[in-house]
Amino acid sequence: MDHTPHSGAGAHEVRERSRTEQADGSAPTSQVVDGLARRTEAILAATPRTPDAADVAFEKDVVRECRYLLRLLSTRRRSAGELHAKLRIREVAPAVAHEAMARTDRAGLLDDLAFARDWVQQRRALRRLSDEALRRELRHKEVDEDVIATALALGDDDEEDRARELVRARLVRDENALCADRDGAVRGRVARRLDALLRRKGYDGALALRVISTELRALTGR
């Protein structure tokens, strides 16, 4: 059903409203009324602008990239910088990328702090990474430094405890050989392997040495 108002009806309503207001003493001047009526007629008679081909193509491109971003976000949280990088790889036009990201943000789907918090929690639990390694990963995801600092400060997980858990897990398989070691050859080999492991996980050299030494002493008694 067509609900579009007709220009004559619109102007008529303006004039009728004016007469009512004149009756109660609150009416505007007739000049204002006539001007408003003419303006109303002009607005109602105006032909809606037909979007040009460039506008239509732009909108289609934005919708396509919004759908792409939604597919990425459906698998896990992602940082805004990571999504921007994905669009750059796809060689999306800057204006289209900007609008697609803006619409995704307005939909409440971008939250770098929530992303960083989840990333830190999962990587600490699953890979026992150091804070420095986590900081490097989040920088690679183009997360701001203040957001990274906040995410790393959350939780009660201690970095040295994470390193000790890594070392203890690896020492289980070498326990018999270490206890039987008489010349220190096994101990040296195991210590070097553990040091390499902790450095790959991003732990500081001094912390790695302290943890390895104390855990080997606790296991072998020397």
C-alpha positions in Angstrom: 0.0 0.0 0.0 1.3 3.5 -0.9 1.6 5.7 2.1 3.4 8.6 0.4 1.7 11.9 1.2 0.5 14.0 -1.7 1.8 17.6 -2.0 -1.7 19.1 -1.9 -2.6 17.2 1.2 0.6 18.3 3.0 0.0 22.0 2.2 -3.6 21.7 3.2 -2.6 20.2 6.6 -0.2 23.1 7.2 -3.0 25.7 6.5 -5.6 23.9 8.6 -3.1 23.8 11.5 -2.6 27.5 11.1 -6.3 28.2 11.3 -6.6 26.2 14.5 -3.7 28.0 16.1 -5.2 31.4 15.0 -8.3 30.4 16.9 -6.5 30.0 20.2 -4.2 33.1 19.7 -1.0 31.2 19.1 -0.9 31.4 15.3 2.2 32.4 13.4 1.9 35.2 10.7 0.2 34.4 7.4 3.5 35.0 5.6 5.2 32.3 7.6 2.3 30.0 7.0 2.4 30.5 3.3 6.1 30.1 3.2 5.9 26.8 5.1 3.1 25.6 2.9 5.2 26.3 -0.2 8.2 24.6 1.3 6.1 21.6 2.2 4.8 21.3 -1.3 8.3 21.5 -2.7 9.6 18.8 -0.4 6.8 16.4 -1.1 7.0 17.0 -4.9 10.7 16.5 -5.1 11.9 13.4 -6.9 14.0 11.1 -4.6 17.6 11.1 -5.7 18.6 7.9 -7.5 22.0 6.6 -6.2 24.6 6.7 -8.9 26.6 3.7 -10.0 29.6 4.7 -7.9 27.5 4.8 -4.7 26.0 1.4 -5.4 29.3 -0.2 -6.1 30.8 1.3 -3.0 28.0 0.0 -0.8 28.3 -3.5 -2.3 32.1 -3.5 -1.6 31.5 -2.4 2.0 28.9 -5.0 2.6 31.2 -7.7 1.2 34.1 -6.7 3.4 31.8 -6.5 6.5 30.7 -10.1 5.8 34.4 -11.1 5.5 35.2 -9.5 8.9 32.2 -11.2 10.5 33.5 -14.6 9.2 36.9 -13.9 10.8 35.3 -12.8 14.1 33.1 -15.9 14.2 36.1 -18.1 14.9 37.7 -16.1 17.7 38.2 -12.5 19.0 40.6 -10.4 16.9 42.2 -7.0 17.4 41.2 -4.1 15.2 44.8 -3.9 13.9 44.7 -7.6 12.9 41.5 -7.0 11.0 42.9 -4.0 9.3 45.9 -6.1 8.2 43.6 -8.7 6.7 41.9 -6.1 4.6 45.3 -4.7 3.5 46.3 -8.2 2.4 43.1 -8.4 0.4 44.0 -5.0 -1.2 40.7 -3.4 -0.2 40.4 0.2 -1.1 41.2 2.4 1.9 37.7 4.1 1.9 36.0 0.8 1.8 38.2 -0.7 4.5 37.6 2.3 6.7 33.8 2.1 6.4 33.7 -1.7 6.9 35.8 -1.3 10.1 33.6 1.6 11.3 30.4 -0.4 10.8 32.0 -3.4 12.6 33.0 -1.2 15.5 29.5 0.4 15.7 28.1 -3.1 15.9 30.1 -3.6 19.1 32.3 -6.3 17.6 35.7 -4.7 18.2 37.2 -4.7 21.7 41.0 -4.8 21.8 41.1 -5.1 25.6 38.9 -8.2 25.6 41.0 -9.6 22.7 44.3 -9.0 24.6 42.9 -10.4 27.8 41.8 -13.6 26.2 45.0 -13.9 24.3 47.2 -13.5 27.4 45.0 -15.9 29.4 45.1 -18.7 26.7 48.8 -18.4 25.8 49.8 -18.4 29.4 47.7 -21.5 30.1 48.5 -23.5 27.0 52.1 -22.5 26.1 53.4 -21.0 29.4 54.8 -18.0 27.5 56.6 -15.2 29.3 55.2 -11.7 29.5 57.8 -10.4 27.1 56.8 -13.1 24.5 53.1 -12.2 25.0 54.0 -8.5 24.6 55.7 -9.2 21.3 52.8 -11.2 20.0 50.2 -8.5 20.9 52.4 -5.8 19.2 52.4 -8.0 16.1 48.6 -7.9 16.3 48.8 -4.1 16.4 47.4 -3.7 19.9 48.2 -0.4 21.7 50.9 -0.5 24.4 48.5 0.7 27.2 46.0 -2.1 26.3 48.9 -4.7 26.3 50.0 -3.5 29.8 46.5 -3.7 31.2 46.0 -7.2 29.8 49.4 -8.5 31.2 48.5 -7.1 34.6 45.3 -9.0 34.8 45.1 -12.3 36.7 47.3 -13.7 39.5 49.6 -15.8 37.3 53.3 -15.5 38.2 55.9 -15.5 35.4 58.5 -17.4 37.5 55.9 -20.0 38.4 55.1 -20.5 34.7 58.8 -21.1 34.0 59.1 -23.6 36.9 56.1 -25.6 35.5 57.8 -25.8 32.2 61.1 -27.0 33.7 59.5 -29.6 36.0 57.4 -31.0 33.1 60.6 -31.6 31.1 62.6 -32.9 34.0 60.2 -35.8 34.5 61.6 -37.7 31.5 65.2 -37.1 32.6 64.9 -37.9 36.3 66.5 -41.3 36.2 69.4 -40.3 34.0 70.1 -37.2 36.2 70.0 -39.2 39.5 72.5 -41.7 38.0 74.7 -39.0 36.5 78.2 -39.1 38.1 80.3 -36.8 36.0 77.8 -34.0 35.3 77.5 -34.7 31.6 73.8 -35.4 31.7 73.1 -32.4 34.0 74.9 -30.1 31.6 73.1 -31.4 28.6 69.7 -31.2 30.3 70.5 -27.6 31.6 71.4 -26.4 28.1 68.2 -27.9 26.7 66.1 -26.3 29.4 67.8 -22.9 28.9 67.0 -23.0 25.2 63.4 -23.9 25.9 62.9 -21.0 28.3 64.5 -18.5 26.0 62.2 -19.6 23.1 59.3 -18.9 25.5 60.7 -15.4 26.0 62.1 -15.8 29.6 64.9 -13.6 30.8 68.3 -15.3 31.0 68.8 -14.6 34.7 65.4 -16.0 35.6 66.0 -19.1 33.4 69.3 -19.8 35.1 67.8 -19.4 38.6 64.8 -21.6 37.9 66.9 -24.4 36.2 69.5 -24.4 38.9 67.0 -24.6 41.8 64.8 -27.3 40.0 67.8 -29.5 39.2 69.0 -29.2 42.8 65.6 -30.1 44.1 65.4 -33.1 41.9 69.0 -34.5 42.4 69.9 -33.1 45.8 73.0 -31.4 44.5 
